[in-house]
Amino acid sequence: LHVWDERRAAAWAAGDVAALRSLYTRRSVAGDRDAARLTRWLDRGLRVRRMQTQVLRAQVLEERPARLVLEVTDRIARAVATGRGRAMPLPADAPSRWRITLRRVQGEWRVAAVRP
């Protein structure tokens, strides 16, 4: 999960929608929403850098060779919006609890679903 979060933060910082989308399964609604959010930031000429996801709690609910279901409490911290020669720290996120379903695709874990 930490590696996945780091890859997501790198895609956001680079403004790389394709790299972000590759972290999700093909039909993932969560992936569609995340890519749409990144696109909106890019359309405004902004990037989100130094995004750090703090996992406060994680529990495995289901574990199979190609499927993993987690209950995770996390928050986004230390993110900075940059663009137009400026940098502005974003407010710290409040903790949120999610049920995250990951699937192993071509040897990598990808997010299939995220539900509150």
C-alpha positions as CSV (number, residue, x, y, z in Angstrom):
1,L,0.0,0.0,0.0
2,H,2.8,2.4,0.8
3,V,4.5,1.7,-2.5
4,W,1.2,2.2,-4.3
5,D,0.7,5.5,-2.5
6,E,4.2,6.7,-3.4
7,R,3.6,5.9,-7.1
8,R,0.3,7.8,-6.9
9,A,2.0,10.8,-5.4
10,A,4.7,10.7,-8.1
11,A,2.1,10.6,-10.9
12,W,0.3,13.6,-9.3
13,A,3.6,15.5,-8.9
14,A,4.5,14.8,-12.6
15,G,1.0,15.6,-13.8
16,D,1.1,12.2,-15.5
17,V,-2.5,11.0,-16.0
18,A,-1.5,7.8,-17.8
19,A,0.9,6.8,-15.0
20,L,-1.9,7.5,-12.4
21,R,-4.4,5.5,-14.4
22,S,-2.0,2.6,-14.6
23,L,-2.3,2.2,-10.8
24,Y,-5.9,1.2,-11.2
25,T,-7.7,-1.7,-12.9
26,R,-9.2,-0.9,-16.3
27,R,-12.8,-0.4,-15.1
28,S,-12.0,1.1,-11.8
29,V,-14.4,4.0,-11.0
30,A,-11.9,5.2,-8.4
31,G,-9.3,5.4,-11.1
32,D,-11.6,7.3,-13.4
33,R,-12.3,9.8,-10.6
34,D,-8.7,10.2,-9.5
35,A,-7.6,10.8,-13.2
36,A,-10.4,13.3,-13.6
37,R,-9.3,15.2,-10.4
38,L,-5.7,15.3,-11.7
39,T,-6.9,16.6,-15.1
40,R,-8.8,19.4,-13.4
41,W,-5.7,20.5,-11.5
42,L,-3.6,20.4,-14.7
43,D,-6.3,22.4,-16.6
44,R,-5.8,25.2,-14.0
45,G,-2.0,25.0,-14.5
46,L,-1.4,23.4,-11.1
47,R,0.5,20.4,-9.9
48,V,0.3,18.8,-6.5
49,R,3.7,17.9,-5.1
50,R,4.9,16.3,-1.9
51,M,1.6,14.5,-1.4
52,Q,2.1,12.1,1.4
53,T,-0.6,9.6,2.4
54,Q,-0.4,8.7,6.1
55,V,-1.9,5.3,6.8
56,L,-3.2,5.5,10.3
57,R,-4.7,2.0,10.4
58,A,-4.9,-0.9,8.0
59,Q,-6.5,-4.3,8.4
60,V,-6.6,-7.1,5.9
61,L,-10.3,-8.2,5.4
62,E,-9.6,-10.7,2.6
63,E,-6.4,-12.2,1.1
64,R,-6.2,-14.3,-2.0
65,P,-3.3,-14.7,-4.5
66,A,-4.8,-12.1,-6.9
67,R,-7.2,-10.2,-4.7
68,L,-6.7,-8.2,-1.5
69,V,-9.4,-6.3,0.4
70,L,-8.2,-3.8,3.1
71,E,-9.9,-1.5,5.5
72,V,-7.7,1.6,5.7
73,T,-7.9,4.8,7.7
74,D,-5.6,7.4,6.1
75,R,-5.2,11.1,5.3
76,I,-3.3,13.2,2.8
77,A,-0.7,15.4,4.5
78,R,2.0,17.9,3.5
79,A,0.8,18.4,-0.1
80,V,1.8,21.6,-1.9
81,A,0.0,23.1,-4.9
82,T,2.5,24.6,-7.4
83,G,2.0,26.6,-10.6
84,R,2.3,30.0,-12.0
85,G,5.5,30.6,-10.1
86,R,3.9,30.0,-6.7
87,A,3.7,27.3,-4.1
88,M,0.9,27.0,-1.6
89,P,0.6,24.4,1.1
90,L,-2.7,22.6,1.0
91,P,-4.6,22.1,4.2
92,A,-4.1,18.8,6.0
93,D,-6.8,16.2,5.3
94,A,-9.0,14.8,8.0
95,P,-8.7,11.0,8.5
96,S,-11.0,8.9,6.2
97,R,-11.8,5.2,6.4
98,W,-11.9,3.2,3.1
99,R,-12.5,-0.3,2.0
100,I,-9.9,-0.8,-0.8
101,T,-10.0,-3.8,-3.2
102,L,-6.7,-4.5,-5.0
103,R,-6.2,-7.0,-7.8
104,R,-2.9,-8.4,-9.0
105,V,-2.6,-7.5,-12.7
106,Q,0.6,-8.6,-14.5
107,G,2.4,-9.0,-11.2
108,E,1.4,-5.6,-9.8
109,W,-1.2,-4.7,-7.3
110,R,-3.8,-2.3,-8.8
111,V,-6.7,-0.7,-7.1
112,A,-10.0,-2.0,-8.4
113,A,-12.4,-0.3,-6.0
114,V,-12.4,2.3,-3.1
115,R,-15.5,2.6,-1.0
116,P,-16.2,4.6,2.2
